[in-house]
Every structure is written in structure tokens, then in C-alpha cells.
Amino acid sequence: MSDNSIINFGELSKPATVLVEKISDAIGGLFKPYQIVRVARAEAEAERVKAESQIEISDLQRRAFYRFLEEEAKKQKNMEDITQGALPQLEETSRPSEVDDDWIANFFDRCRLVSDKEMQGLWSRVLAGEANSPGSYSKRTVNLLSGLDKTDAALFTSLCGFGWVIGHFDPVVYDYKDEIYNKQGITFDALSHLESIGLIHLAALTGFMRVRVPKELPVLYYGASVTLRFRKDADNSVDIGMVMLTRVGEELAPICGSGPVEGFVDYVRNKWIKLGYIRAEKAERHAAPNGPSAVAPSP
């Protein structure tokens, strides 16, 4: 086995190199060239020699020693895989040197047990997003993510498939009993669960309103644009349904991998016709940015 690090500095862009060095400094040389395997091997050898020098060593001690090595190797691989997944997502304008050392230490402490490839992809996107724009992800978001299992993540992704940008991004859920939601796994129990784990606020009886809306407001849904028009020149309000994202939900929505739900533009458009927000005309479509990170143009 070569003593080289899995990270080849010669093949990395400058932002990626800076991020790897930043991680190394923050959590103790995790990816420094020639160090990972060499240090691990040296420490393992020292422990082996020490153990074998004892007059008696039990089978239990041997098993505990090898279990420790296996567990640490798995954690190491998880951290390396997540970092490797983040590197291609770095932008030329990213600022990894500005990421807080405590944030990095907390991030890797939380992600080291994550071995599922899909969940590792989510963690990689968080790491890359924080390096691209330091301060994008709070420690609270990282800590919540560490307790998120694969089914929770899939449910949140399904919910974000109903997200419109109305000022900012929120899933639009008018009636959780409607078939269009149920087909995607969105039920009252599902929404209650997402609220209990801190991703959404749920107001099933009262709903939420976007207030102080101008006379015309362009809103977006994955490339579809609809302009809401009101009678008053200002101080209008829009019923956005019973769900709003928490801060953690807002941070995770752009990277959760959601996509549009077939028929949802027409579903919402018909609701808005009844509410008097738009006329009975087809939604205007254009090549707008897709997903929760899209921002509605200024009216």
C-alpha cells in the first residue's frame, strides 16, 4: 500500500487545495499528503507492540483493539468520501479560508458515521456550499442533519417538490388531503413529522400569508413563471398554504435535490384563480432558474 494521501494536491484547483488544507488544520491533519496512512500505521504498530509485550493479553483485548481499528477506518473513509464529493462542487469564487474552524470540527464530528452514499452526497453539498459562501449553513443545521435518516431526507425532498418562490422559497400546501400531495407521500402525519424534527412550521388550521405584496408579483416554480395581480396598488397578501420552512429547512432546501411535480402548476394556478390572484389564462413559461435557489425577479 502506498503512503500517499488519497488527496492528490497536483490535481486540485486552488479553492479545493485551500479547503483541504483548511480541513487539515482544523481537525488535525486529516488529509495532509503522506500522513493519513503513515500515521495510522505507526499508531497501530505501536499499539500492537505494546500489547504483545504484555505477559498476558486476552482474546477480549485483541478483539477490542481490532474493532477499534476497524471503526476508526470506517469513520476515516466516510470523512474522506464526503470531502472528495465536495471538491468538484467548489466555485472559482469560493472562500474556504473563511470557513470557521469550529464549524469544520463540528461538521466532521457529525458526519463521520454517515456511510450511505446518498446521505454522503447531501453532506458533501453542505460542505461545498459553506466553502463557496461561508456562513450559509449554521451549526444547528449541521447538527440536525446528523440526526436525519434517509427516509426523513426523502420526505423533505418530496415536500420541496411543491415549493414556489413567492418572495422566497416555501412549499405550497393548501390541502394535505388532496391527491396531488398524497401521491408524493405528503400527508398530515408526514407534515407533522417534518415539523417535529425542525424542518417546517405547520399551521393546518390557519395557514400562512405573505403580506405587503405589491400590485404585481412574479412567482416561480421550477422554470414556470406566473404573475399574480391584485386590485390594490400595495399592501396585498397572498395565501401560501399551511407550511413554512424553518431556518434549517431554508438552508437545506436548495441542496435537497427536489424537482417539479407533474400537474402542480395547474393545481396551484386553479387555486389562485379562485382566490382572485390571477386571471384564467395559461401560466407563462420561460427559462427561469430551477429549484429552491431560484429567486423571483423584482416586480
C-alpha positions as a Markdown table, in Angstrom:
| # | Residue | x | y | z |
|---|---|---|---|---|
| 1 | Met | 0.0 | 0.0 | 0.0 |
| 2 | Ser | 1.3 | 3.5 | -0.9 |
| 3 | Asp | 1.8 | 6.0 | 1.9 |
| 4 | Asn | 0.3 | 8.7 | -0.2 |
| 5 | Ser | -2.8 | 10.6 | 0.9 |
| 6 | Ile | -6.0 | 9.9 | -1.1 |
| 7 | Ile | -6.0 | 13.7 | -1.9 |
| 8 | Asn | -3.7 | 14.4 | -4.9 |
| 9 | Phe | -2.8 | 18.1 | -4.5 |
| 10 | Gly | -1.4 | 18.2 | -8.0 |
| 11 | Glu | -4.9 | 17.7 | -9.5 |
| 12 | Leu | -6.8 | 20.1 | -7.3 |
| 13 | Ser | -8.0 | 23.6 | -8.1 |
| 14 | Lys | -6.8 | 26.4 | -5.9 |
| 15 | Pro | -10.1 | 26.6 | -3.9 |
| 16 | Ala | -10.1 | 22.8 | -3.4 |
| 17 | Thr | -6.5 | 22.9 | -2.2 |
| 18 | Val | -7.3 | 25.6 | 0.2 |
| 19 | Leu | -10.3 | 23.7 | 1.5 |
| 20 | Val | -8.3 | 20.5 | 2.1 |
| 21 | Glu | -5.6 | 22.5 | 3.9 |
| 22 | Lys | -8.2 | 24.2 | 6.0 |
| 23 | Ile | -9.8 | 20.9 | 7.0 |
| 24 | Ser | -6.3 | 19.6 | 7.8 |
| 25 | Asp | -5.6 | 22.5 | 10.1 |
| 26 | Ala | -9.0 | 22.5 | 11.8 |
| 27 | Ile | -9.2 | 18.8 | 12.7 |
| 28 | Gly | -5.6 | 17.6 | 13.0 |
| 29 | Gly | -4.0 | 16.9 | 9.6 |
| 30 | Leu | -6.8 | 14.8 | 8.3 |
| 31 | Phe | -5.8 | 15.0 | 4.6 |
| 32 | Lys | -2.1 | 16.1 | 4.7 |
| 33 | Pro | -0.1 | 14.3 | 2.0 |
| 34 | Tyr | 1.8 | 11.2 | 3.1 |
| 35 | Gln | 0.3 | 11.5 | 6.5 |
| 36 | Ile | -3.0 | 9.6 | 6.8 |
| 37 | Val | -1.9 | 6.0 | 6.2 |
| 38 | Arg | 1.6 | 6.6 | 7.7 |
| 39 | Val | 0.3 | 8.0 | 11.0 |
| 40 | Ala | -2.5 | 5.4 | 11.3 |
| 41 | Arg | 0.0 | 2.6 | 10.6 |
| 42 | Ala | 2.6 | 3.9 | 13.1 |
| 43 | Glu | 0.0 | 4.2 | 15.8 |
| 44 | Ala | -1.4 | 0.8 | 15.1 |
| 45 | Glu | 2.1 | -0.7 | 15.1 |
| 46 | Ala | 2.9 | 1.0 | 18.4 |
| 47 | Glu | -0.3 | -0.4 | 20.0 |
| 48 | Arg | 0.4 | -3.8 | 18.7 |
| 49 | Val | 3.9 | -3.9 | 20.0 |
| 50 | Lys | 2.8 | -2.6 | 23.3 |
| 51 | Ala | 0.0 | -5.2 | 23.5 |
| 52 | Glu | 2.3 | -8.1 | 22.5 |
| 53 | Ser | 4.9 | -7.0 | 25.1 |
| 54 | Gln | 2.5 | -7.8 | 27.9 |
| 55 | Ile | 3.0 | -11.2 | 29.5 |
| 56 | Glu | -0.7 | -12.0 | 29.0 |
| 57 | Ile | -3.2 | -10.5 | 26.7 |
| 58 | Ser | -6.7 | -11.8 | 26.5 |
| 59 | Asp | -8.7 | -12.6 | 23.4 |
| 60 | Leu | -11.2 | -9.9 | 24.5 |
| 61 | Gln | -8.4 | -7.2 | 24.4 |
| 62 | Arg | -7.3 | -8.3 | 21.0 |
| 63 | Arg | -10.9 | -8.2 | 19.7 |
| 64 | Ala | -11.4 | -4.7 | 21.2 |
| 65 | Phe | -8.2 | -3.5 | 19.6 |
| 66 | Tyr | -9.1 | -4.7 | 16.1 |
| 67 | Arg | -12.7 | -3.4 | 16.5 |
| 68 | Phe | -11.3 | 0.0 | 17.3 |
| 69 | Leu | -9.1 | 0.0 | 14.2 |
| 70 | Glu | -12.0 | -1.1 | 12.0 |
| 71 | Glu | -14.3 | 1.5 | 13.4 |
| 72 | Glu | -11.8 | 4.3 | 13.0 |
| 73 | Ala | -11.0 | 3.2 | 9.5 |
| 74 | Lys | -14.7 | 3.4 | 8.6 |
| 75 | Lys | -15.1 | 6.8 | 10.1 |
| 76 | Gln | -12.0 | 8.0 | 8.2 |
| 77 | Lys | -13.3 | 6.7 | 4.9 |
| 78 | Asn | -16.7 | 8.4 | 5.5 |
| 79 | Met | -15.0 | 11.8 | 6.1 |
| 80 | Glu | -12.7 | 11.4 | 3.1 |
| 81 | Asp | -15.6 | 10.3 | 0.8 |
| 82 | Ile | -17.7 | 13.4 | 1.9 |
| 83 | Thr | -14.7 | 15.7 | 1.3 |
| 84 | Gln | -14.0 | 14.2 | -2.1 |
| 85 | Gly | -17.6 | 14.7 | -3.1 |
| 86 | Ala | -17.5 | 18.3 | -2.1 |
| 87 | Leu | -14.4 | 19.3 | -4.1 |
| 88 | Pro | -15.9 | 19.2 | -7.6 |
| 89 | Gln | -18.7 | 21.5 | -6.4 |
| 90 | Leu | -16.4 | 24.3 | -5.4 |
| 91 | Glu | -16.7 | 27.5 | -7.4 |
| 92 | Glu | -13.7 | 29.6 | -8.5 |
| 93 | Thr | -15.0 | 32.4 | -6.3 |
| 94 | Ser | -15.4 | 30.1 | -3.2 |
| 95 | Arg | -13.8 | 31.3 | 0.1 |
| 96 | Pro | -12.9 | 28.1 | 2.0 |
| 97 | Ser | -10.2 | 30.0 | 4.0 |
| 98 | Glu | -13.0 | 32.0 | 5.7 |
| 99 | Val | -14.9 | 28.9 | 7.0 |
| 100 | Asp | -14.8 | 28.9 | 10.8 |
| 101 | Asp | -12.5 | 26.2 | 12.3 |
| 102 | Asp | -15.1 | 25.3 | 14.9 |
| 103 | Trp | -17.7 | 24.8 | 12.1 |
| 104 | Ile | -15.4 | 22.4 | 10.4 |
| 105 | Ala | -14.6 | 20.5 | 13.5 |
| 106 | Asn | -18.3 | 20.2 | 14.3 |
| 107 | Phe | -19.1 | 19.2 | 10.7 |
| 108 | Phe | -16.7 | 16.3 | 10.7 |
| 109 | Asp | -17.6 | 15.2 | 14.2 |
| 110 | Arg | -21.2 | 14.9 | 13.0 |
| 111 | Cys | -20.6 | 13.3 | 9.6 |
| 112 | Arg | -18.1 | 10.7 | 10.4 |
| 113 | Leu | -20.7 | 8.0 | 11.0 |
| 114 | Val | -22.5 | 8.6 | 7.7 |
| 115 | Ser | -21.8 | 5.8 | 5.2 |
| 116 | Asp | -24.9 | 5.9 | 3.0 |
| 117 | Lys | -23.9 | 7.3 | -0.4 |
| 118 | Glu | -27.0 | 9.4 | -0.9 |
| 119 | Met | -26.7 | 10.9 | 2.5 |
| 120 | Gln | -23.0 | 11.5 | 2.0 |
| 121 | Gly | -23.9 | 13.4 | -1.2 |
| 122 | Leu | -26.1 | 15.7 | 0.9 |
| 123 | Trp | -23.2 | 16.3 | 3.4 |
| 124 | Ser | -20.9 | 17.0 | 0.5 |
| 125 | Arg | -23.2 | 19.6 | -0.8 |
| 126 | Val | -23.4 | 21.3 | 2.6 |
| 127 | Leu | -19.6 | 21.3 | 2.9 |
| 128 | Ala | -19.2 | 22.7 | -0.6 |
| 129 | Gly | -21.9 | 25.3 | 0.0 |
| 130 | Glu | -20.3 | 26.5 | 3.1 |
| 131 | Ala | -16.9 | 26.8 | 1.4 |
| 132 | Asn | -18.5 | 28.7 | -1.6 |
| 133 | Ser | -20.3 | 31.1 | 0.7 |
| 134 | Pro | -19.1 | 30.9 | 4.4 |
| 135 | Gly | -22.0 | 31.3 | 6.8 |
| 136 | Ser | -24.5 | 29.6 | 4.6 |
| 137 | Tyr | -25.1 | 26.7 | 7.0 |
| 138 | Ser | -25.4 | 27.1 | 10.7 |
| 139 | Lys | -24.1 | 24.6 | 13.3 |
| 140 | Arg | -27.8 | 24.0 | 14.1 |
| 141 | Thr | -28.4 | 22.9 | 10.5 |
| 142 | Val | -25.3 | 20.6 | 10.6 |
| 143 | Asn | -26.4 | 19.1 | 14.0 |
| 144 | Leu | -30.0 | 18.5 | 12.7 |
| 145 | Leu | -28.6 | 16.9 | 9.6 |
| 146 | Ser | -26.7 | 14.4 | 11.7 |
| 147 | Gly | -29.9 | 13.1 | 13.1 |
| 148 | Leu | -31.7 | 13.0 | 9.8 |
| 149 | Asp | -32.1 | 9.5 | 8.3 |
| 150 | Lys | -32.6 | 8.6 | 4.7 |
| 151 | Thr | -36.4 | 8.4 | 4.9 |
| 152 | Asp | -36.6 | 11.9 | 6.5 |
| 153 | Ala | -34.4 | 13.3 | 3.8 |
| 154 | Ala | -36.5 | 11.7 | 1.1 |
| 155 | Leu | -39.7 | 13.1 | 2.7 |
| 156 | Phe | -38.3 | 16.6 | 2.9 |
| 157 | Thr | -37.2 | 16.4 | -0.8 |
| 158 | Ser | -40.7 | 15.3 | -1.8 |
| 159 | Leu | -42.2 | 18.3 | 0.1 |
| 160 | Cys | -39.8 | 20.7 | -1.6 |
| 161 | Gly | -41.1 | 19.5 | -4.9 |
| 162 | Phe | -44.2 | 21.6 | -4.1 |
| 163 | Gly | -42.0 | 24.7 | -3.5 |
| 164 | Trp | -42.7 | 28.1 | -5.1 |
| 165 | Val | -40.6 | 31.2 | -4.9 |
| 166 | Ile | -43.1 | 33.8 | -3.6 |
| 167 | Gly | -40.8 | 36.4 | -2.3 |
| 168 | His | -38.7 | 33.5 | -1.0 |
| 169 | Phe | -39.0 | 29.7 | -1.3 |
| 170 | Asp | -41.6 | 27.7 | 0.6 |
| 171 | Pro | -43.6 | 24.6 | -0.2 |
| 172 | Val | -47.2 | 25.5 | -1.1 |
| 173 | Val | -49.6 | 23.0 | 0.6 |
| 174 | Tyr | -53.2 | 24.1 | 0.6 |
| 175 | Asp | -54.9 | 20.8 | 1.5 |
| 176 | Tyr | -52.9 | 17.8 | 2.6 |
| 177 | Lys | -55.9 | 15.6 | 1.8 |
| 178 | Asp | -55.6 | 16.3 | -1.9 |
| 179 | Glu | -54.4 | 13.5 | -4.1 |
| 180 | Ile | -51.5 | 15.5 | -5.7 |
| 181 | Tyr | -49.8 | 15.7 | -2.3 |
| 182 | Asn | -50.7 | 12.2 | -1.1 |
| 183 | Lys | -49.1 | 10.7 | -4.3 |
| 184 | Gln | -45.8 | 12.2 | -3.2 |
| 185 | Gly | -46.1 | 10.9 | 0.4 |
| 186 | Ile | -47.2 | 14.3 | 1.8 |
| 187 | Thr | -49.9 | 13.6 | 4.4 |
| 188 | Phe | -50.8 | 15.2 | 7.7 |
| 189 | Asp | -48.7 | 12.7 | 9.6 |
| 190 | Ala | -45.8 | 13.4 | 7.2 |
| 191 | Leu | -46.0 | 17.1 | 7.7 |
| 192 | Ser | -46.3 | 16.7 | 11.5 |
| 193 | His | -43.2 | 14.6 | 11.5 |
| 194 | Leu | -41.2 | 17.2 | 9.4 |
| 195 | Glu | -42.3 | 19.8 | 11.9 |
| 196 | Ser | -41.3 | 17.6 | 14.9 |
| 197 | Ile | -37.7 | 17.3 | 13.5 |
| 198 | Gly | -37.4 | 21.0 | 12.9 |
| 199 | Leu | -37.6 | 21.4 | 9.2 |
| 200 | Ile | -41.0 | 23.1 | 8.8 |
| 201 | His | -43.6 | 25.1 | 10.6 |
| 202 | Leu | -47.1 | 23.7 | 10.2 |
| 203 | Ala | -50.4 | 25.7 | 10.6 |
| 204 | Ala | -53.0 | 23.3 | 9.4 |
| 205 | Leu | -56.0 | 25.4 | 10.6 |
| 206 | Thr | -54.9 | 29.0 | 10.0 |
| 207 | Gly | -52.3 | 28.8 | 7.2 |
| 208 | Phe | -49.6 | 31.4 | 6.4 |
| 209 | Met | -49.8 | 34.6 | 4.4 |
| 210 | Arg | -47.2 | 36.6 | 2.5 |
| 211 | Val | -48.0 | 40.2 | 3.3 |
| 212 | Arg | -47.1 | 43.7 | 2.0 |
| 213 | Val | -47.2 | 42.3 | -1.6 |
| 214 | Pro | -47.2 | 44.9 | -4.5 |
| 215 | Lys | -49.9 | 45.1 | -7.2 |
| 216 | Glu | -48.0 | 42.6 | -9.4 |
| 217 | Leu | -45.8 | 39.8 | -8.2 |
| 218 | Pro | -43.9 | 37.4 | -10.5 |
| 219 | Val | -43.6 | 34.0 | -8.8 |
| 220 | Leu | -41.6 | 30.9 | -9.9 |
| 221 | Tyr | -42.0 | 27.2 | -9.9 |
| 222 | Tyr | -39.1 | 25.2 | -11.5 |
| 223 | Gly | -39.0 | 27.2 | -14.7 |
| 224 | Ala | -42.7 | 28.2 | -14.8 |
| 225 | Ser | -43.5 | 31.8 | -14.1 |
| 226 | Val | -46.9 | 33.1 | -13.0 |
| 227 | Thr | -47.6 | 36.8 | -12.4 |
| 228 | Leu | -50.0 | 37.5 | -9.5 |
| 229 | Arg | -52.1 | 40.6 | -10.0 |
| 230 | Phe | -54.1 | 42.4 | -7.3 |
| 231 | Arg | -56.7 | 45.1 | -7.2 |
| 232 | Lys | -54.8 | 47.3 | -4.7 |
| 233 | Asp | -51.6 | 49.1 | -5.6 |
| 234 | Ala | -49.9 | 47.9 | -2.4 |
| 235 | Asp | -50.4 | 46.1 | 0.9 |
| 236 | Asn | -51.8 | 43.0 | -0.7 |
| 237 | Ser | -51.5 | 39.5 | 0.9 |
| 238 | Val | -51.0 | 36.0 | -0.6 |
| 239 | Asp | -52.2 | 32.8 | 1.0 |
| 240 | Ile | -49.2 | 30.5 | 0.7 |
| 241 | Gly | -50.8 | 27.5 | 2.4 |
| 242 | Met | -50.1 | 25.7 | 5.7 |
| 243 | Val | -46.3 | 25.1 | 5.5 |
| 244 | Met | -43.4 | 27.4 | 6.0 |
| 245 | Leu | -39.7 | 26.3 | 6.2 |
| 246 | Thr | -37.7 | 26.8 | 9.4 |
| 247 | Arg | -34.3 | 28.4 | 9.0 |
| 248 | Val | -32.8 | 24.9 | 8.9 |
| 249 | Gly | -35.3 | 23.9 | 6.2 |
| 250 | Glu | -34.4 | 27.1 | 4.2 |
| 251 | Glu | -30.8 | 26.2 | 4.3 |
| 252 | Leu | -31.3 | 22.6 | 3.2 |
| 253 | Ala | -34.0 | 23.1 | 0.6 |
| 254 | Pro | -31.6 | 24.4 | -2.2 |
| 255 | Ile | -29.5 | 21.2 | -1.9 |
| 256 | Cys | -32.1 | 18.5 | -1.2 |
| 257 | Gly | -32.4 | 17.5 | -4.9 |
| 258 | Ser | -36.1 | 18.3 | -5.3 |
| 259 | Gly | -37.8 | 18.5 | -8.7 |
| 260 | Pro | -41.2 | 19.7 | -10.1 |
| 261 | Val | -44.3 | 17.7 | -9.5 |
| 262 | Glu | -46.3 | 17.0 | -12.7 |
| 263 | Gly | -49.6 | 18.9 | -12.7 |
| 264 | Phe | -48.8 | 21.1 | -9.8 |
| 265 | Val | -48.6 | 24.4 | -11.7 |
| 266 | Asp | -52.1 | 23.8 | -12.9 |
| 267 | Tyr | -53.3 | 22.8 | -9.5 |
| 268 | Val | -51.9 | 26.0 | -7.8 |
| 269 | Arg | -53.0 | 28.2 | -10.8 |
| 270 | Asn | -56.6 | 27.0 | -10.3 |
| 271 | Lys | -56.4 | 27.8 | -6.6 |
| 272 | Trp | -55.1 | 31.2 | -7.4 |
| 273 | Ile | -57.8 | 31.8 | -9.9 |
| 274 | Lys | -60.4 | 31.1 | -7.2 |
| 275 | Leu | -58.6 | 33.4 | -4.8 |
| 276 | Gly | -58.6 | 36.2 | -7.4 |
| 277 | Tyr | -54.8 | 36.4 | -7.7 |
| 278 | Ile | -54.6 | 35.6 | -11.4 |
| 279 | Arg | -56.9 | 35.6 | -14.4 |
| 280 | Ala | -58.0 | 32.3 | -16.1 |
| 281 | Glu | -55.1 | 32.2 | -18.5 |
| 282 | Lys | -52.2 | 29.8 | -19.1 |
| 283 | Ala | -49.2 | 30.2 | -16.9 |
| 284 | Glu | -46.4 | 31.9 | -18.8 |
| 285 | Arg | -43.3 | 29.7 | -19.1 |
| 286 | His | -39.8 | 30.8 | -19.7 |
| 287 | Ala | -36.3 | 29.6 | -18.9 |
| 288 | Ala | -36.1 | 30.7 | -15.3 |
| 289 | Pro | -33.7 | 29.2 | -12.8 |
| 290 | Asn | -35.0 | 25.9 | -11.4 |
| 291 | Gly | -35.3 | 24.9 | -7.8 |
| 292 | Pro | -35.5 | 26.4 | -4.4 |
| 293 | Ser | -32.4 | 28.5 | -5.0 |
| 294 | Ala | -34.3 | 30.4 | -7.7 |
| 295 | Val | -35.2 | 34.0 | -6.8 |
| 296 | Ala | -38.2 | 35.7 | -8.1 |
| 297 | Pro | -37.4 | 38.8 | -10.2 |
| 298 | Ser | -38.3 | 42.1 | -8.8 |
| 299 | Pro | -41.8 | 43.2 | -9.8 |
